[in-house]
């Protein structure tokens, strides 16, 4: 029923969750043969959002840049840089974690692990995959954060699997990606990344700024 992701696990450096469930669509997503997945991948990795359109204020975004919280893989650089959809979701997650009092230094560590950029796929493929799952399936995905700033992303089933396998009971913060997306005014739908979801609901919207 379960397998170890082996070489594919290195797409997310510093991974907390070593065991992943079979049949969650990961391998199919990597193959990239599904046309709707391809459309989502293209949309998700195209810089389109300015700092003024992201959750949080422009001043906060600029301040975060000094602490290494902003993604470095895709978006353009400089004062006029634009962010991809995946990067905007990370910024929304970081904003939520700040509400829990997580220091900027630990958020920077979490960013390095969650947004590990893969040159071959030209994307943050692991984070992208779980965002697609939160958008398009009934199963939620969660960002995990440990006290030292170590971070990962996975489903509740995978979290429980690893907790049982390690026999560890570390305290952690869980951030629901479905909840984050809904706060960004993005509707989540229990379909297989339906074309309507990609072309009508996401592309024509902008993330909701949270002051």
C-alpha positions, 0 to 999 in steps of 0.5 A: 500500500505504501512505498518510499519515494526514493530518488524522487524524495530529493525534490524536496530537500530536508524532507520530514515525510519520508513515506508517501502513499501510493496512488495519490497521482504523484507519478502521473503528475511527473509524467506530465502526459495529462493535458489538464495537468500540463495546463495547470503546470504552465499556469502555475509557473508563469510569473503574473502577480505583482507584490501589490496583488499578493497577501500582505502589504507591499512593505511587508513583502519588501521586508521579507525579501531581506530575510530570504523569504521570497522564492528565487526560482522563477519570478523576475527580480527587482522592484518590478518582479512578478510572482507565479501562482505557486509562489503566491501560495507560499507567501499566503502560507508564510503570512498565515504562519506569521499569525502563529508568531513564527520568526522570519528566520524559521520561515526562511528555513521553511521556504528553502525546504518547501520551495526547493526548485527543480531545474529539470522540471523548471518548477517547485514540483513537490509544492506544486503537486500538493497544491494541485491536489488541494485544488482538485481532489477531496483530500486536503494537503498540509504544510508542516512546520516543526519548532526548528523551522523544518518544513514539509508538505503532505496529506493527513494520511502521509503525516500519520503514516510517518508518525507511526513509522518513526514512533515520534510525537513531535509538536508541529503546526499544520496549515491547510492548503485548501484553507489558504487557497480559499482565503485567496478567493480560489475555489477548490473543487473535487475534480481532477484539475478540471479545465474550468478550474484552471482556465475560469476560476484561477486565471481570471482571479487575483489573490486577495490581499490581507492587510 
